[in-house]
Amino acid sequence: MSEEITVEKREGFAILTMSRPARRNALGATSMATLFENLKTLAAEPECAAVVLTGAPPAFCAGSDLKELGGLSVADMCEHEAETARIARAIGHLPIPVIAAVEGYALGGGFILAASCDIVVSAAGAKWNMPEVRNGWLPPWGLQALLARTSAANARLITWGIMEIDGNEARRLGIADTVAPDGAALEAACTLAGRLAALPANAVASAKRFFEIAAAADAERMDAEAGRLFAQDCESAAAKAVLSSFTVK
């Protein structure tokens, strides 16, 4: 098991913690691959009926690891982001529910990773934001996850990144399903996981499978189009100025 992802097993469910606090739990290639391997392993264990996904303080997740991406060309960066997109989409195809417990902040890809989970618990003071457009590019994946949770008009506003969103606003917009006091999101998520674990596993899986048809919709094609637009946007002056600080070629 990678130290970047830790696993704690509880009665009926498990807690997966993204543990890269120095990088604010940014999404790197190794951490994402390890995260998904753990999810698949847990989903195959009869004693694990749900997973809670959280991040080591001070954040849930700061999004893509731009420091890691800095040595890549734009083409290779797009390939990296496409693999992250595939993993995020695959959460919806697991037979067990995945519950995000968000404290601190969820930015960019971290925002979308949380939104890709079946249930989202947000701390009241959590900060949600999509900074990509301010940087000069469209988020390269996961926008269908927003559309599954909120209206197209709200998703567009969120993607522009001009809204101040805390846990309560995330709940109002449909991004979060429930709000907990600061410091209590993990506890609230674990309570929900325990309740799900007490239900017949086959019926929980069937409900997830049925609604995923609508939630995922055309996600793969949309990610491909977002990736194409992202690559195009990376040629703009604004994007080049940001990317140059991370030495993206």
ABEGO torsion letter per residue (X at the ends): XBAABBBBBBBGBBBBBBBBAAAGGBBBAAAAAAAAAAAAAAAABAABABBBBBBBOABABAEBBAAAAAABBAAAAAAAAAAAAAAAAAAAABABBBBBBBBEBBBEAAAAAAAABABBBBBAABBBBBAAAAAGBBBABGAAAAAAABBAAAAAAAAAGABBBBAAAAAAAGABABBBBBGAAAAAAAAAAAAAAABBAAAAAAAAAAAAAAAAEAAAAAAAAAAAAAAAAAABAAAAAAAAAAGBX
